[in-house]
Amino acid sequence: MRDADLMLQRVDPEYASRAAANSVHFLLARPGHETDQDTYVETCMANGCELNAIGAYGWYHVSALRKARRLAAAGLHDSTRNRLALSALADEAFAVHFLRDAFASGHVAGTRGDAALRKGTHDYYNEYGPEVHSWDGRSMILKGDAWMRDEDHARAARAVRTSFEQFLDAAGGRGPVNDFRFIETAGVTPDTLDTCILESMPERTIEPGVGRLLTKILVTTPVPGLAEGEGELPRFRAEIGPFIGVVPAARAAMLFGGFGEVQDFSGAVGGLEVSVRLGLGLDGVMNESGDALVFLDLGFRLDAASSSNLTEEEGFETFGSIFAAIPSRSAFTTRVRMPFWLLPFDLILAAPILLPTDPEAYTRMAVMAGNSGLLPWQAGMATSFGRFQFTLGREVGVSLFGYFKRPDRLLITYGKPGDADAVLVSLRSVQLEFPVLEYMPFRTFSADQGTSLMIQLYGAVDIPSIVSDPSPRDAPLPDTQSVWQIGLRAAFRWRHYF
């Protein structure tokens, strides 16, 4: 499902955005619990009714029947018959697309509200499968779309078979469809009802009795959920829209050296942090492989002293963290994340150029960026035990050490290895962090809040920016180097959506 969506997005740049135009793939909610099937079908196809799956199926199935009935007549030229047959098949195939949607549980719950509520409800019921009843009274538990099972496929196939049987009977001049006198003469081109743009059913005259043909097919489809009010199915929201959040995190990293040029030995360091997050949630707009998440973090971080000492000479380990190569430090932190099309932050660079000149091109670029970008190697991989994603370039963290109240004071060695000396200095540094791989073992979501655990494998570099105030004062300022590290960061993410 993930790979198919990504391939379709590359063929059709408007593939993802077009789905939000209307609710044509969903069943219309019933106005009340006493609504019978005949009334429901008439409502779905009535002029001005919200575009819906049953209405679209009925429209194109009737178009196919009209063409098929004309095929059964004698006297057609071969070229006309060929064109008519192809257009009739096109209409029926397109109709069946909406008939199958009627058996996806996420489409049965009914749709209303904003995009986040519609998608969240759709995804929840498709995955967990509510118990529903068909119009002929049969109980069933349905799932749908990427969670479709063999039994779901079999139920939809029976209705599709009945639809094709009617079509073939009409083309062969047999069956009940031949008892009707069609009002309109069928053309030789496919129907042109644009289900990608229209928001309501247009006016159309349906032959008396054709409704009974549709009822025979639709009697096995699930009874849709009730409209808003008493008896409605619960709604769920997807992680779409602006949010504010809090992100506490713990980290552990391996250090490769210290700030002094002669400190080339390794060690470990741990830390805690907490930040406030402002962002725009676009997680999984098309499917669970998508990641169009955008956010900005502002927070505070506290690191413990490193396990490596100022020097590897014997005896220093007895002093604990007093002579740690990097002492306990605090930092102001910020973190930025956004998808990219080909290169990190290219959406920001392209915005001033494309938004005024070609906004549609920029929209297509942004949609593709949110679905793994031009190169599909950043697509998320959802599994039964969590979600994995390669994220290099999508996120960067910045920590400013030594900017809280006063610079950090630490000992830095200088001189030749084996004959080194140390000087106490004030130091400020900037640490740049680049997450490489993410693992999300769980994610939960309610109507307006979301929580998840994210474990990141990252690489970082700590760059000394200011070294001053040596003690003793006549001591030279030591030469410094950047400290490289690789580590794990576990963050608990809480969001409240507006």
Number of C-alpha atoms within 10 A of each C-alpha: 12 17 12 8 17 24 12 13 19 14 10 11 17 17 17 19 14 11 15 14 13 17 23 28 25 26 30 29 22 23 14 15 12 8 12 12 16 14 11 18 18 15 18 25 25 18 15 13 17 20 26 26 28 27 27 24 28 26 21 24 26 22 22 32 28 23 28 27 25 24 22 18 12 7 8 13 8 9 9 12 18 14 14 23 21 14 21 30 20 17 24 25 18 17 25 24 15 22 28 22 23 27 29 30 33 29 29 29 30 25 26 16 10 12 18 21 19 23 24 22 25 26 23 18 25 23 18 15 19 17 13 20 16 16 17 13 12 11 12 16 14 27 26 25 19 13 17 17 12 7 13 20 16 11 16 19 16 13 21 20 13 16 22 19 13 23 24 19 18 23 24 16 17 14 14 14 22 16 11 12 13 18 11 11 10 20 16 17 15 22 17 8 13 9 18 13 14 15 17 20 21 15 11 10 9 15 13 11 13 18 15 13 16 20 15 13 18 25 16 20 26 26 25 24 23 20 19 16 9 9 11 16 17 11 20 20 24 27 27 23 17 16 20 19 19 20 21 17 19 18 18 18 21 18 24 18 21 28 26 21 19 21 24 17 15 17 19 17 20 19 18 18 19 19 21 17 22 19 20 19 22 19 20 19 24 21 19 17 24 27 27 24 20 19 18 18 22 17 18 19 21 17 20 18 21 23 21 25 24 27 24 13 9 7 8 15 17 9 10 12 19 17 20 23 26 27 22 19 18 22 23 19 20 19 19 17 20 23 28 25 20 16 13 16 16 16 20 11 10 12 16 10 12 16 13 9 11 11 13 13 14 18 18 20 21 19 26 27 25 27 31 25 24 17 12 14 11 25 22 23 15 17 10 6 10 12 18 21 21 19 23 16 18 22 20 17 17 21 21 21 26 21 16 14 6 11 20 21 20 23 24 28 25 20 14 10 13 10 8 13 14 18 18 19 24 18 23 22 22 21 20 17 20 21 23 16 16 21 20 18 16 12 13 10 17 14 17 17 18 19 18 16 18 19 20 23 19 20 18 20 19 23 19 17 15 13 18 15 17 20 15 10 11 8 13 15 17 22 14 19 17 19 20 20 21 18 19 19 19 20 21 15 18 20 23 19 20 10
